Amino acid sequence: MARTAMPPMPAEEPGDRPFRRSDEQLAKYGYLGGFTRYTARFSVYELGPSLNGFPDFPNRFLVDVDDGAGPRECCRFTDAADDEPVWNGAWNGDEWCPWILEQSRALMPDLGSE
């Protein structure tokens, strides 16, 4: 059975060099949590709404995967019910996609309870 919990990432790695996401931002910004499957570690980040001026624009999320070669983008998705996730490269159509999306959505903040 796959492990589904991952300890929180430290803010900085040895040598005071910050961890980076696949989009080169600091990993501590927007980090919601992570999960693992076999040797792949997935990290989920909240990117916030698009800055296009619409107040009710959906919130965006990034899922990175690291299997030992450093973080790479796995997919991006929004919290809008009708938006389809955008899978990166070889992840498009992979059999793990539904499971990755389910695990990622479980880490999303519950905006309805505010």
C-alpha positions in Angstrom: 0.0 0.0 0.0 1.3 3.5 -0.8 2.1 5.9 1.9 -0.1 9.0 1.8 1.5 11.3 4.3 4.7 13.2 4.1 6.4 15.3 6.8 6.4 19.0 6.3 9.2 20.3 4.2 11.8 22.4 6.0 12.1 26.0 5.0 15.7 25.7 4.0 18.1 23.0 3.1 21.7 22.6 4.4 23.9 25.5 3.5 21.1 28.0 3.9 20.1 27.5 0.3 16.3 27.6 0.0 14.3 24.7 -1.5 12.8 25.6 -4.8 9.6 24.4 -6.5 9.6 23.4 -10.2 8.6 27.0 -11.1 11.7 28.3 -9.2 9.7 29.9 -6.4 10.7 29.1 -2.8 9.0 25.9 -1.8 7.8 27.3 1.6 5.4 29.7 -0.2 2.0 28.2 -0.7 3.0 24.7 0.5 -0.1 22.8 1.5 1.4 19.4 2.1 2.5 16.3 0.3 2.2 12.6 -0.2 4.3 9.7 -1.5 3.8 6.7 -3.8 6.6 4.3 -4.0 9.7 6.5 -4.5 7.9 9.5 -5.9 7.3 12.4 -3.5 4.5 14.8 -4.5 4.2 18.3 -3.1 1.1 20.5 -3.5 1.2 24.3 -3.6 -1.5 26.9 -3.6 -0.6 29.6 -6.2 -3.6 31.8 -5.6 -6.0 33.3 -8.1 -4.8 34.6 -11.4 -4.0 38.2 -11.2 -6.3 39.2 -14.1 -8.5 41.6 -12.2 -11.5 39.3 -11.6 -12.3 38.9 -7.9 -14.0 35.5 -8.2 -11.4 33.9 -10.4 -10.6 30.2 -9.3 -7.7 29.5 -7.0 -4.8 27.7 -8.8 -2.7 24.8 -7.5 0.6 23.2 -8.5 1.6 19.6 -8.0 5.4 18.9 -8.1 6.9 15.4 -8.2 10.4 14.5 -7.1 11.7 10.9 -7.6 15.3 11.8 -6.8 16.1 14.1 -9.7 14.7 17.3 -8.2 11.2 18.7 -8.4 9.4 18.7 -11.7 5.9 19.9 -12.5 3.3 17.1 -12.5 0.1 19.1 -13.0 -1.8 22.3 -12.4 -5.5 22.6 -11.5 -8.0 25.0 -10.1 -10.7 24.8 -7.5 -13.4 25.4 -10.1 -15.6 22.3 -10.6 -15.7 22.6 -14.4 -11.9 23.1 -14.9 -9.9 20.1 -16.1 -6.4 19.6 -14.6 -3.4 20.3 -17.0 -1.0 17.4 -16.8 2.7 18.0 -17.7 4.5 15.9 -20.2 4.4 12.1 -19.6 2.0 12.5 -16.8 -0.8 13.3 -19.3 -2.9 10.1 -19.3 -0.8 8.3 -16.7 -2.7 5.7 -14.6 -1.7 7.5 -11.4 -3.5 10.8 -12.5 -6.8 10.2 -10.7 -5.1 9.1 -7.5 -2.7 12.2 -7.6 -5.6 14.5 -8.1 -7.6 12.9 -5.3 -4.7 13.2 -2.9 -4.0 16.8 -4.0 -7.6 17.9 -3.6 -7.6 16.5 -0.1 -4.9 19.0 0.9 -6.8 22.0 -0.5 -8.1 24.5 2.1 -11.8 24.3 2.8 -12.9 27.7 1.6 -16.5 27.1 2.4 -15.9 27.1 6.2 -14.8 30.7 6.4 
